[in-house]
Amino acid sequence: MAKITVKDTEVTVIKVQNEDYICITDMAKAKGNEARAADIIKNWIRNRSTLEFLGTWEMMYNPDFKVVEFDHFKMEAGLHTFVLSTNMWIEKTNAKGLCVKNGRYGGTFAHKDIAFEFGSAISPVFKLYLIKEFQRLKEQEQAQLGWSAKRELSKINYHIHTDAIKQTLIPSELTMVQASMIYASEADVLNVAMFGVTAKEWRDQHPELKGNVRDYASINELICLSNMENLNALFIKEGVPQKERLLKLNQIAISQMQILEDITNKRILK
């Protein structure tokens, strides 16, 4: 679940079968108060043009849609006696474009295509701001997805790094405590080369934060760190002393970060 703010109105966005659904109950509050939101949706859904839009969307994307029931509703649309609710529409036609959620964050949710159409019933200006904020949310999600992928890659490469330490730097007669000290020492080689601080120094500087320095790294830093883990594993196997490896890795980190930041800035300027 996510929240976006559209013209001072907080609107909920959820995933339904991996598709984005937007709370049109929240959207309706922008046109009337909370008590009137349900009436606004009822008046919208019983409109003939709305029914045609909903029915067409269902026929395009929902193979289980009951077209006969849809035709029945469409024939009655426009009559003063015609009444239709979201639940009735879903139950009678097996519609998938709308859904109703109960509970604290409940309401009527619509697939983003339908929610954008409902935005026209609020106002053209509201619809434009809704689309803008939704696109901003998707951009944030993509950025987070990219960060998560780089973080996982860094973790995988760290296994390569620790394996090189185990095979090369840890004699078989060492205790687990002694071995853990070597692992920590080598991890700090990367931390100092990349971030300029050891793990302990970072924790002392940020007592309010959970996790470690890598959990707060940028995407570019994670890319660089991933490369450095592979290089340090290679240097270890080649027998390069730790002090020399630290200097080499720091120079590599500076060079790679400059390249990555230049690429990022060029993308932003475009």
N, C-alpha and C positions, 0 to 999 in steps of 0.2 A: 504494500500500500504506500502511496505517495500523496503529497499535497501540493497543489499549485494555487497561487493567488491570482485571481482574475478580477480586475476592477474592484479591489477591496473585498472580494468574495472568495473564501477558501473552498476549493473544489478537490474532492478525493479522486484519485486514480488507482485502479486495482488491476491485477492480472486475472483473466478468466480463460483457462485453457491456453495460456501463453499469448493471449491477445489483450490489448489495452482497452479497458472499459472505464468510462468517466461518469461520475455521479451527477445525473441530471437533476436530482433533488436539490443538491447543493447549488447547481446552476440556476434553478428556478427561484432560489432565495434572492438572487440578484434583482429579480423583477418584482417580487412580492415578499412578504414576510414568511417565516417558516410555516405558519399555519396555512398559507395559501399555496405553498409549493405543490402539494398533491393535486389541487384543483387545476393549477397551471398545466401540469403534465396530462391530466385527464382531458382537458380541453384541446391540448395539442394532439394527443393520440387519436381522438375521434374525428379529427379533420380529414377530409378526403385526400388532400394532397399529401398529408403525412402518411396515411395508410398506403397510398401508392408507393411512396418512397420506401417505407418499411417492408412492404411486400416484395418490391423489386430487389431490395438488398438481400432479403431472405432467399429468394429464388436464385440469386447469384452465388451465395456462399453457404447455404444450408440445404443439403440434399434431403433432409427429413422434414422440410417445411410442408405444411398441409395447405396446398393451394386452394382446394375447394372451400375450406373454412375462410380463407382470406377473401375469396370472391364473395362469399356471403356477407362479410363485414363491409366490403367495398360497396356493395349494392345498398346497404342500409345507411352508409355514411351520408350526412347531410340532412337526414330526417330529424325532426325535433325529438322524437322518441328514442333515437339511437344513443346508447350508452356503452362505453368501452373503457375498461381499466387495463393497466399494464399486466396484472395477473391473468385477466381473462384472455388477453391477446396471446400471452405465452402458453397458457394451458390449451386453448382451442387450436392454435396453429402450430404448436411446437416450435415457436420462434426462439432464436438464439441471440439475436441482436440486442435484446433487452433482457435484463435480469433484475430480480429484487432480492436485496440482502437485508436480513434482520439484525438486530443488535445495536450496540452503541454507535458503530460507524455504518449503520444500514442506510437503505434508501434505494431508489431506482437507478440502476446503472445501464449505460448504453455503450455499445461498441463505438470507438472513437469516430467512425464515419457518421454514425447516427447522432452522436453527441454534438458534432459540429453542425449538423443540420438543425438540431434542437436549439443550438446557439442563435440561429436566425430568428427563432420565436422569442428569444430574450431581447436581442437587438443586434444589428449588423456590427456595431462597434464592439459589443461584448464578444461576438463570435470571432472577430479578428484578434482580440486580445487572448481569447482562449487558445486559438491555434498557435499564437506566438509563445505563450507560456508552456503549452504542451511540447512544442518543438524544443524549447529550452530544457525541459525535463528530460527529453530523449537524449539530448546532447550530453547532459550530466551523467545519464546512465551509461552511455557509450564510453565516456571518459573513465568512469568507475570500473567498467568492464575491462578496459585496457589496463588500468592500474592493477586489477586483480590478476589478470593473465601474466603481467610482468612479475608480480609478487610470487606467483606459483612457479614461474620459470626460475626465479632467483632461489627458491627453496630447493628445486630439483638440482640446480647447479651446485648448491651448497652440499648436497650429498656427494657429488663428484669431488668437491673440495675436501670434505671430511674423510673420504675414502683414501685420498692421496696422503693425508696426514697420518691416517692409521697405518698405511702400508710403508711409509717412509720415515716418519718422525717418532713413532711410538714403539719402543722396544717391547717385546713380549713379556718381560718381567715386571713392567710397571703395574702399579695398582690402578683401580678404576679412578680413584681420586687424582692420582698423578696424571693419568691419561686425560681426564676432564680439564685439568689445568692447561695441558698442551693445546687441546681443542679450543679453549677459551682464548688462549694467547694468540692462536692463528686467526680466530674470528676477529680479534681486535686489530690484527694487521690490516684486515680489509676495512674495518670500521674507521681506523685512523687514516688510512690511505684515502678513503672515500669521503668520510664525514668530518675528519679532524679530531674525533674524540673516541675514547674507548666506550664499551657498553656501560661500564660503571659510571664514567664521567657523564654520559648522557642521562642516565637515570638520576644522578645527583642534581643535574641541572633542570630536570623535568619531573619532579616527584608527583605531580598531579596527573601525569599521563600513564596509561596502561600500555603494556607491550614493550617493544624495543624500538631503537632508532629506525630500523628498516620498515616498521609498520607505518612510519610517517614520511617515508621517502617519496619523492616525486617519480613519475614514470621514467623520466630521463635518468634519474639516479639509480633506479632499479635496473634499467638496461645496462648502464655502466657497471654496476655492481655484479650483474650476471656475467659480464665479460671478464671482470677481474677475478671472479671465483675460478673460472676456467684457467686463466693465466697463472694464478697463484698455485693451482694444482699442478700445472706443468712445471713451474719454477721449483716447487718442492721436490718433484720427482727428479729434476735435473741437479738437485743438491745445492741450489742457490741459498746462501745464508739469509736468515730472517731479516736482518737489518737492510741488506741489499735489496731483498724482495720488497720491503716496505717503500723504499725510495723509488724503485721502478714502478710499483703499482700506483703511487701517488702521482708520478709524472703522467702515467697512462690515464688516470682518472681526470686530471686537469685537462689533458688534450681531448679526451673523448667527450667530456661535458661541454667543452667549448663548441665542438662540432654539433652535438645534439641540441644545444641551446640555439645555435645559429639556424639549424634546420627548423626548429620550433618557431623562432621569430619570423622566418621567411613565410611559413604557413599562415601565421597570424596576419602578416602584412597583406597576403593575398586575399 
